[in-house]
Amino acid sequence: MLGKKSIHAAECFAGGFIGTDFGLIEDLTTKLGDDWRDFNKRYIPIYRSLHPGKTKIGAGLACGFLWTVSKGIQTGDFILSPDGGGRYRVGEVTGDYYYAPGQILFHRRPVRWTNTYIKREDMSEGLRNSSGSIGTVCYLSRAGHHEELEKLVGQTTATTILTTDTTIEDPTVFALEKHLQEFLVHNWTHTELGKRYEIYRDEESDGEQVRADDGYIDILAVSRDKKELLVVELKKGRASDAVVGQIQRYMGYVLDELAEKGQKVCGVIIALEDDQRIRRALRVTQNIEFYRYEVSFRLFKA
């Protein structure tokens, strides 16, 4: 996203770059280490001093976005950027971070913009939902849209891998239900969780695919009284007991890095099925609940 509501898209396209600012007016060339967590530890306090109304979660997401654009995106990676008119322009990142003081989006990366545009109306609903995130940057291939993106940009030679997640025991079901997260997010208020929690959102970020130490939290939500943070882990198909350790690691990260003083952290695992192993693991685990989902399919005569 090139500025709020893509306000800087035209200048970025003309100038051959992407960028961010977040109010951090300093050259980051020597401060972008390989570990985003070190960057966050240094800059979250600075960011919050510049934006006193920001929560610790919002500050963490903002600093994470800044590091990702400045360092995490690799030279040679392809990106999509909305042009503000219902299309996404395809570009290739061609070099490392540089600082452009006194200009818009001064924390920059050089980009070779192609002449390929993707219309939003040509995207599947799942890709529209993922690419419509209010966050500065999101990882579309990880969200399961790799094959569709290849087709949209005219490259269809790659082999699709359904999933390498060892905590999913049925990859066939994973393929059928790859849009589970988008569906849950868009129907959140109609679920049991939606009665008590709201998915985290502020004016420049949201609680979907939040980066943690060794992966991404599917959904991060906040209780309506702001006293509790909820980590939601989605498993398409049947979940194995390994997911219990995974969500515990994510909960520990949220408690250490994102929770305000006094905030409690809980977890929810959502899967199509459970079994005896995961029930045993959850019996001796605190603050984690398990929910099953159901998929219905109906035909209506036209």
N, C-alpha and C positions, 0 to 999 in steps of 0.2 A: 504494500500500500504506500503510494508516494504522496504522503501528506494526508491529513484528514479529508475524507471524501475525494481523494485523488487530486487535490488542488494543485499539486506541483507536477502532475504527470507530464504535461506538455513540455515543461522546462527540462525534466529528466530525459525525456525522449530526444529532445533536440541536443542536449548536452552530453548524452551517452553515459549516464550514471544512474545509480540508485543511492538512497541515503536516508539517514535519520538525524535527529538532533536531541530530543528529550531535554533540552535546556542545559546539557553538559558541554559548556563552551571550553574545551581544551583539546589539544592534540593527543589522540589515543594511540599513536603509532607504536610507542614502546610499552603500552599498558595492556595490550590485548594478548594475554597468554593463551595457551592451549586449553586451559580448564576454565569454563564459563563460571564455575562456582567461585573461583578466586576473584574473578572480575566482579561478580555480584556482591561478595563480601565487602569489597572495597568501595563500590559505587552505590549500593542501596542507601547507606546513610547520607551520602552526598545528594542523591536524588531526592530523598525525603526532606532534606533541609531546603531544597529548591522548590519542593511541592509539599508544603506542610499538611495539606488535606489528604494526601495519599495514604492508603493502607500499606502494610508491609507486603501484602500479596501484590497489589498494584505496582509497588516499587520493584519487587522481584521480577515480575513479568516485563516491565519496561526495560530494566537493565539486561534481562535475558534477550529481549528483542534486539537491543543495541549491540550486544556481543555477537548474536547470530548473524545480523546483517554485516557487521564490520569484520568478523573473523570466521564464524561458523560456516557460512556459505563458501563453497570452494570455487576456485578458479575453474571454469569449464562447466559449472552447474548452469542449468537452464531455469529461468524464472518466468512467471506470469505476473504482469502488473496491470491492474484495471486502469482504463484511460478516462474514466469518469462519464463515459457515454454508452455503457452497456457492453463494452468489449474488453478483452485482455490482450495486451501485446506481449509477444514472446521475445525474450532476450537471453543472451549468454554472458555470464560474468567473466570478464577477461583479465582481471588483475586484483591486486591486494588493496587494502584500506588506504585511503589518503584523506587528509584534512583540508577543508576549503573554508577557512575563516571568513566571516562576514557575508556568506552566501547561504542560500536555502539548503536545508538538509546537508549540513556541512560534514557529517561523518559519512564518507562516500566509498562506493566501489565502482570501477569502470565497467560499463556494459555495452556489448554490441547488440543493438536492437535490430531484430529481423523485421521483415515486412509482413510477418504472419500475425494475424489477429484472430482471436477466438471469440465468437459471439456468446454472450451469456445464455442466450436462448437455445444455443446448440449443445449446451452442457446437460448432462443428466442431473436429476434433482439432487443426488448425493454430492456431485462435484460442485453444483451451485451453492449448496449449503456450506461445504468445506471452504471453498474459495471466497465465500461471503463473510468469513470471520472478520470481526472488527479489530482483531490484532494486527500489528504491523506486518508480521510475517507468519506464515504457517507452512507446514511440510505436507504438500499434497500427495506425493508418492506414498508416504507412510500411511496416509488415510485410505489407501486402497484404490487410488485413481490412476495408477501408472499406465495401465493398458488403454484407458479411455484418452488420457492425455497424448499418448503416442499416436493414436488414430487422429485426434483433432489437429495435431501439428504435422500429420502426414508421414509419420515414421512408425511402422508396424512390425518391425523385424524382431524385436525383443521377445523373449519367452516370458510369459506371466508366471510368477510364483505366487500361489495363493497365500501362504503364510509360512513363516519359519518359527512361529511362537510355540515353544514346547509345552506351554501351559494350556494349549488348546488341543483336545484329544480327537476332535472330529473336523478336519479341514474341509470336508465336503460341505458340512453345515455352515462353516465359516464363509464359503463362497456364496452360498445362498443368502446369507444374512449380513453381507459386508456393510450395509448401511444402517446397522443397528444403532450406532451412536447418533447418527443424524436424526433417526426416528425418535430416539429417546429425548434428545435435546429439544426437538420441536414439539414434543408432546409432554414435556416435563411437568407442566402445571396440572396435568390430568393423572399423574401417577401418585402413589403413596409418598414417595420422596418429595414431590412438589408441594405437599401440604405443609411441610416443615422447613424445607430448604429452598434456596434460590441458587441457580448456577451463578458463580461469581462473574460480574461484569462491571466495568467502568467505562469511561468515555473512549479509551484507547486499547482495551484488552478484554479478554474473556477467559473463563475457566475451562476451556476445552484444550486437550492435548498440552497440558502444562508440563514443562520439562522438569524432571527430577534427576537424582544422582545417576541412575543407570537406565533411564527410560523416560516414558511420558505417561503422566496421569491422564486417564481418559476424560474425567470430569472432576472439577473441584467446585464444591458448592459451599454455601455459607447459610447457617440457620438464620431464620428471620429475626431472632433476637441478637444475632452477631456473636453469640457465645461459643459457637461450635463450627468447626470446619469439617467437611465431609469429602473423603476421597472415594470416588466411584471407579471400580475396575470392571470393565465389560469383557465377557468371554463368550464368543459366538460358538454355540454348541455346548458340549459338556466340559466343565472346568475340572482340572486336576487339583490335587492338594498343594501343588507347587505355587498356585496363585496366592495362597495364604501368606507365604513368605514374601512374595512380591508386593502385595498390598501393605504388608507391615513395613517394608522398606520405604515405600512411598509415604506412608503415614508418619514415619520417623523424620523423613525429609521435611514434610510440611510442618511438623511440630518444631523442628530446629530452625528452619529457614523462613517460613511464611506466617506462622501463627503469631498473633499479638500476645502479649503477656496475659495469662489467664484463660486463653482460648483452648478449648478441648478439641482433640482430633479423633474422628471416628471413620470407619470404613464400611463400604458396601461392595459386595461381589454380586454381579448379576450374570447369570448364565442360563442356558436352556435346561440343563439337568445338573444335579449333584450326584454324589455317590457316598458310600460308607467312609471312604478315606477322607474326603473333605469335611464330612460331618464330624469325624473324630478330631481333625485338626481344629475345627472351629469351636468344639466343646471346651477347649482349654485356651481359647484366645479371647481377649477382652476387646470390646468396642468395635467388633466387626460382625456385620449381619450378612445373610445370604438371601438373595431374591431369585426366583425363577421367572423367566419371561415366556410368553406363548406367542406364536406367530399364527395368525388366522388368514385364510385365503378364501375369498368368496367370488362367485360369478353372478353377474346381473345381466339378464337378457335385455338387449337394447330395444 
